[in-house]
Amino acid sequence: MKAAVIHTVGEPPRYDDFAEPAPRDDEVLVNVSAASITNIARMRAAGTHYSRHDELPAVAGIDGVGRTEDGTRVYFGGPRAPYGTMAEVSVSPARGSPPFPTRWTT
């Protein structure tokens, strides 16, 4: 799959190939639709956040929106290392992937 891959902490991620994740029993596979570029994600890539990437190469990103294998649209975050959300596919804790509405109501 294609992803924003961090090869060296402190250098910008590169658009590169990365192995697709296989979900564990407590995870869901997510086909990513959008991933946010947050200050925390930027700091992690730069190595200036306490939760920086210890395992490299790694995929950038900590949260996003996508669809699970059954088509459910979800907000997701916290993929296990070395996976991130700035990829075609990611993994997320199943309990941390609530359905995301496709239409807002007031």
N, CA, C and O of each residue as an XYZ file, in Angstrom:
424
protein
N       0.846     -1.171      0.000
C       0.000      0.000      0.000
C       0.892      1.235      0.000
O       2.074      1.153      0.332
N       0.327      2.368     -0.370
C       1.031      3.639     -0.334
C       0.725      4.343      0.996
O      -0.377      4.236      1.535
N       1.736      5.067      1.510
C       1.578      5.740      2.800
C       2.593      6.866      2.923
O       3.551      6.941      2.154
N       2.373      7.741      3.899
C       3.348      8.771      4.274
C       4.272      8.112      5.288
O       3.919      7.973      6.459
N       5.446      7.709      4.842
C       6.345      6.880      5.656
C       7.481      7.719      6.245
O       8.171      8.454      5.540
N       7.646      7.583      7.550
C       8.748      8.225      8.261
C       9.910      7.245      8.255
O       9.820      6.163      8.835
N      10.995      7.623      7.602
C      12.188      6.781      7.570
C      13.219      7.247      8.590
O      13.941      6.435      9.167
N      13.284      8.560      8.810
C      14.226      9.143      9.754
C      13.497     10.208     10.558
O      12.915     11.126      9.980
N      13.518     10.100     11.875
C      12.880     11.098     12.725
C      13.537     12.446     12.442
O      14.761     12.549     12.367
N      12.717     13.468     12.289
C      13.213     14.807     12.011
C      13.174     15.174     10.540
O      13.319     16.346     10.192
N      12.979     14.190      9.668
C      12.849     14.455      8.237
C      11.389     14.250      7.837
O      10.688     13.440      8.443
N      10.932     14.976      6.825
C       9.536     14.817      6.411
C       9.243     13.386      5.953
O      10.110     12.718      5.388
N       8.010     12.920      6.203
C       7.618     11.606      5.678
C       7.668     11.622      4.153
O       7.529     12.670      3.524
N       7.870     10.439      3.571
C       7.897     10.294      2.115
C       6.724      9.424      1.662
O       6.338      8.475      2.345
N       6.169      9.762      0.505
C       5.145      8.931     -0.120
C       5.853      7.675     -0.602
O       6.688      7.735     -1.504
N       5.521      6.540     -0.004
C       6.299      5.330     -0.241
C       5.420      4.102     -0.058
O       4.286      4.205      0.409
N       5.943      2.949     -0.427
C       5.264      1.679     -0.182
C       5.492      1.256      1.258
O       6.554      1.495      1.834
N       4.460      0.615      1.838
C       4.551      0.113      3.205
C       3.678     -1.137      3.281
O       2.637     -1.213      2.627
N       4.097     -2.097      4.065
C       3.326     -3.347      4.195
C       1.948     -3.076      4.795
O       1.816     -2.343      5.775
N       0.935     -3.673      4.197
C      -0.428     -3.512      4.704
C      -0.575     -4.239      6.036
O      -0.073     -5.354      6.185
N      -1.256     -3.626      7.011
C      -1.407     -4.269      8.316
C      -2.404     -5.425      8.280
O      -3.331     -5.446      7.470
N      -2.193     -6.369      9.164
C      -3.155     -7.450      9.397
C      -3.752     -7.201     10.775
O      -3.016     -7.157     11.761
N      -5.079     -7.037     10.869
C      -5.669     -6.730     12.166
C      -5.567     -7.893     13.147
O      -5.687     -9.059     12.773
N      -5.346     -7.547     14.390
C      -5.369     -8.530     15.477
C      -6.813     -8.712     15.922
O      -7.713     -8.039     15.419
N      -7.034     -9.624     16.868
C      -8.398     -9.929     17.315
C      -9.143     -8.713     17.866
O     -10.362     -8.627     17.722
N      -8.437     -7.780     18.489
C      -9.075     -6.613     19.103
C      -8.997     -5.364     18.219
O      -9.188     -4.250     18.705
N      -8.718     -5.545     16.923
C      -8.569     -4.431     15.999
C      -9.496     -4.584     14.800
O     -10.003     -5.669     14.516
N      -9.703     -3.474     14.110
C     -10.428     -3.483     12.846
C      -9.518     -2.910     11.765
O      -8.690     -2.039     12.034
N      -9.678     -3.402     10.556
C      -8.959     -2.886      9.401
C      -9.792     -1.731      8.847
O     -11.008     -1.854      8.699
N      -9.142     -0.615      8.543
C      -9.850      0.569      8.063
C      -9.268      1.001      6.720
O      -8.060      1.206      6.599
N     -10.123      1.138      5.720
C      -9.743      1.740      4.448
C      -9.871      3.246      4.647
O     -10.977      3.767      4.788
N      -8.756      3.932      4.658
C      -8.705      5.334      5.050
C      -9.296      6.240      3.967
O      -8.944      6.141      2.791
N     -10.198      7.120      4.393
C     -10.766      8.135      3.508
C     -10.067      9.474      3.713
O      -9.804     10.200      2.754
N      -9.764      9.799      4.987
C      -9.111     11.066      5.313
C      -8.344     10.907      6.615
O      -8.784     10.217      7.534
N      -7.193     11.556      6.675
C      -6.380     11.561      7.898
C      -5.992     12.996      8.195
O      -5.637     13.755      7.293
N      -6.061     13.361      9.460
C      -5.737     14.737      9.815
C      -4.231     14.918      9.995
O      -3.516     13.998     10.394
N      -3.776     16.124      9.691
C      -2.383     16.482      9.936
C      -2.400     17.392     11.167
O      -2.541     18.609     11.047
N      -2.255     16.797     12.334
C      -2.322     17.534     13.585
C      -0.924     17.942     14.041
O       0.081     17.429     13.549
N      -0.885     18.871     14.985
C       0.411     19.255     15.545
C       1.088     18.072     16.223
O       2.310     17.943     16.160
N       0.313     17.206     16.869
C       0.910     16.036     17.524
C       1.536     15.110     16.484
O       2.645     14.616     16.688
N       0.843     14.871     15.376
C       1.402     14.010     14.326
C       2.685     14.623     13.773
O       3.655     13.910     13.518
N       2.692     15.930     13.588
C       3.897     16.606     13.094
C       5.035     16.518     14.113
O       6.183     16.279     13.738
N       4.725     16.708     15.399
C       5.747     16.631     16.442
C       6.302     15.217     16.579
O       7.495     15.032     16.821
N       5.432     14.223     16.423
C       5.903     12.835     16.488
C       6.875     12.538     15.351
O       7.901     11.890     15.561
N       6.558     13.005     14.159
C       7.444     12.796     13.011
C       8.768     13.533     13.197
O       9.817     13.068     12.751
N       8.706     14.679     13.857
C       9.918     15.469     14.095
C      10.735     14.939     15.274
O      11.897     15.310     15.445
N      10.119     14.065     16.091
C      10.821     13.527     17.260
C      10.790     14.447     18.459
O      11.576     14.275     19.391
N       9.883     15.435     18.453
C       9.818     16.392     19.557
C       8.655     16.148     20.506
O       8.500     16.884     21.481
N       7.847     15.153     20.255
C       6.739     14.809     21.146
C       7.140     13.605     21.976
O       7.883     12.741     21.510
N       6.643     13.546     23.217
C       7.023     12.427     24.088
C       6.606     11.077     23.534
O       7.183     10.057     23.909
N       5.618     11.046     22.651
C       5.179      9.767     22.073
C       5.759      9.558     20.681
O       5.105      8.986     19.809
N       6.976     10.018     20.475
C       7.596      9.922     19.147
C       7.691      8.458     18.689
O       7.519      7.528     19.476
N       7.965      8.295     17.421
C       8.086      6.963     16.829
C       9.393      6.312     17.274
O      10.476      6.841     17.022
N       9.286      5.177     17.930
C      10.468      4.434     18.362
C      10.856      3.367     17.350
O      12.001      2.917     17.320
N       9.898      2.962     16.523
C      10.112      1.906     15.532
C      10.035      2.521     14.142
O       9.007      3.085     13.768
N      11.102      2.416     13.385
C      11.128      2.972     12.029
C      11.485      1.893     11.023
O      12.233      0.975     11.358
N      10.982      1.973      9.813
C      10.074      2.994      9.317
C       8.693      2.867      9.942
O       8.311      1.808     10.439
N       7.954      3.971      9.906
C       6.610      4.018     10.471
C       5.742      4.922      9.607
O       6.246      5.792      8.897
N       4.437      4.708      9.674
C       3.489      5.538      8.942
C       3.054      6.689      9.838
O       2.759      6.484     11.015
N       3.013      7.894      9.287
C       2.597      9.082     10.024
C       1.090      9.091     10.246
O       0.339      8.428      9.531
N       0.663      9.852     11.245
C      -0.760     10.080     11.483
C      -1.312      9.329     12.669
O      -0.936      8.186     12.933
N      -2.231     10.002     13.400
C      -2.791      9.387     14.606
C      -4.302      9.238     14.584
O      -4.846      8.486     15.393
N      -5.008      9.931     13.681
C      -6.455      9.741     13.616
C      -6.969     10.059     12.221
O      -6.299     10.706     11.416
N      -8.187      9.580     11.962
C      -8.766      9.793     10.644
C     -10.175      9.244     10.540
O     -10.791      8.877     11.540
N     -10.671      9.194      9.328
C     -12.000      8.662      9.014
C     -11.832      7.664      7.882
O     -11.044      7.881      6.961
N     -12.576      6.570      7.956
C     -12.502      5.567      6.901
C     -13.640      4.586      7.004
O     -14.609      4.807      7.730
N     -13.513      3.502      6.272
C     -14.550      2.465      6.268
C     -13.943      1.128      6.672
O     -12.856      0.760      6.228
N     -14.668      0.415      7.520
C     -14.239     -0.919      7.915
C     -14.545     -1.889      6.784
O     -15.162     -1.515      5.787
N     -14.117     -3.122      6.939
C     -14.311     -4.119      5.879
C     -15.782     -4.360      5.553
O     -16.108     -4.757      4.434
N     -16.688     -4.121      6.531
C     -18.114     -4.315      6.261
C     -18.784     -3.054      5.720
O     -19.999     -3.031      5.525
N     -17.987     -1.993      5.475
C     -18.518     -0.774      4.878
C     -18.934      0.299      5.865
O     -19.344      1.385      5.454
N     -18.840      0.023      7.158
C     -19.219      1.013      8.160
C     -18.216      2.161      8.163
O     -17.006      1.944      8.225
N     -18.729      3.373      8.095
C     -17.869      4.560      8.146
C     -17.555      4.855      9.604
O     -18.466      4.952     10.425
N     -16.265      4.999      9.939
C     -15.846      5.184     11.328
C     -14.822      6.314     11.459
O     -14.078      6.628     10.530
N     -14.818      6.904     12.647
C     -13.704      7.743     13.073
C     -12.763      6.768     13.759
O     -13.217      5.912     14.517
N     -11.461      6.876     13.511
C     -10.545      5.945     14.152
C      -9.258      6.648     14.540
O      -8.926      7.711     14.015
N      -8.553      6.043     15.457
C      -7.289      6.612     15.910
C      -6.509      5.599     16.721
O      -7.002      4.528     17.076
N      -5.285      5.974     16.998
C      -4.438      5.137     17.831
C      -4.009      3.832     17.219
O      -3.997      2.815     17.913
N      -3.649      3.810     15.927
C      -3.180      2.542     15.373
C      -1.870      2.111     16.034
O      -1.066      2.946     16.447
N      -1.675      0.819     16.127
C      -0.445      0.320     16.761
C       0.755      0.552     15.853
O       0.655      0.550     14.626
N       1.882      0.749     16.504
C       3.138      0.951     15.764
C       3.450     -0.305     14.964
O       3.224     -1.420     15.434
N       3.958     -0.128     13.783
C       4.439      1.079     13.130
C       3.408      1.724     12.201
O       3.771      2.534     11.348
N       2.129      1.376     12.357
C       1.103      1.876     11.446
C       0.584      3.224     11.904
O       0.566      3.527     13.097
N       0.165      4.025     10.943
C      -0.434      5.324     11.198
C      -1.648      5.485     10.316
O      -2.063      4.550      9.631
N      -2.213      6.667     10.336
C      -3.452      6.895      9.597
C      -3.239      7.481      8.199
O      -4.172      7.517      7.398
N      -2.030      7.937      7.902
C      -1.769      8.527      6.583
C      -1.328      7.443      5.605
O      -0.198      7.421      5.117
N      -2.277      6.547      5.344
C      -2.027      5.402      4.480
C      -3.339      4.999      3.817
O      -4.413      5.462      4.200
N      -3.235      4.145      2.835
C      -4.453      3.655      2.188
C      -5.273      2.791      3.147
O      -6.504      2.809      3.121
N      -4.567      2.033      3.995
C      -5.211      1.123      4.939
C      -4.507      1.252      6.286
O      -3.291      1.436      6.343
N      -5.276      1.156      7.366
C      -4.684      1.209      8.702
C      -5.449      0.244      9.612
O      -6.428     -0.377      9.200
N      -4.988      0.136     10.838
C      -5.694     -0.650     11.849
C      -6.018      0.273     13.017
O      -5.345      1.277     13.251
N      -7.065     -0.097     13.737
C      -7.475      0.689     14.891
C      -8.043     -0.244     15.942
O      -8.607     -1.287     15.610
N      -7.895      0.128     17.226
C      -8.562     -0.673     18.249
C     -10.067     -0.710     17.970
O     -10.675      0.332     17.727
N     -10.663     -1.881     18.002
C     -12.087     -2.021     17.685
C     -12.954     -1.163     18.597
O     -13.952     -0.598     18.150
N     -12.586     -1.059     19.862
C     -13.375     -0.263     20.805
C     -13.196      1.232     20.566
O     -13.991      2.030     21.062
N     -12.175      1.623     19.820
C     -11.910      3.033     19.574
C     -12.281      3.467     18.179
O     -11.705      4.418     17.650
N     -13.240      2.780     17.569
C     -13.628      3.092     16.193
C     -15.142      3.252     16.095
O     -15.825      2.399     15.528
N     -15.670      4.355     16.652
C     -17.125      4.540     16.625
C     -17.623      4.878     15.219
O     -16.902      5.487     14.428
N     -18.862      4.477     14.914
C     -19.436      4.843     13.618
C     -19.448      6.364     13.470
O     -19.657      7.094     14.439
N     -19.223      6.819     12.264
C     -19.176      8.244     11.957
C     -20.371      8.544     11.071
O     -20.545      7.886     10.045
N     -21.201      9.512     11.431
C     -22.406      9.745     10.637
C     -22.084     10.156      9.207
O     -21.107     10.858      8.948
N     -22.921      9.708      8.294
C     -22.747     10.093      6.899
C     -23.547     11.353      6.603
O     -23.370     11.990      5.565
N     -24.433     11.701      7.536
C     -25.242     12.913      7.372
C     -25.516     13.495      8.743
O     -25.901     12.775      9.665
N     -25.322     14.785      8.878
C     -25.552     15.449     10.170
C     -26.999     15.877     10.288
O     -27.601     16.308      9.305
N     -27.560     15.763     11.471
C     -28.915     16.251     11.729
C     -28.854     17.187     12.921
O     -27.948     17.096     13.750
N     -29.819     18.084     13.000
C     -29.868     19.021     14.131
C     -31.107     18.844     14.932
O     -31.309     19.551     15.920
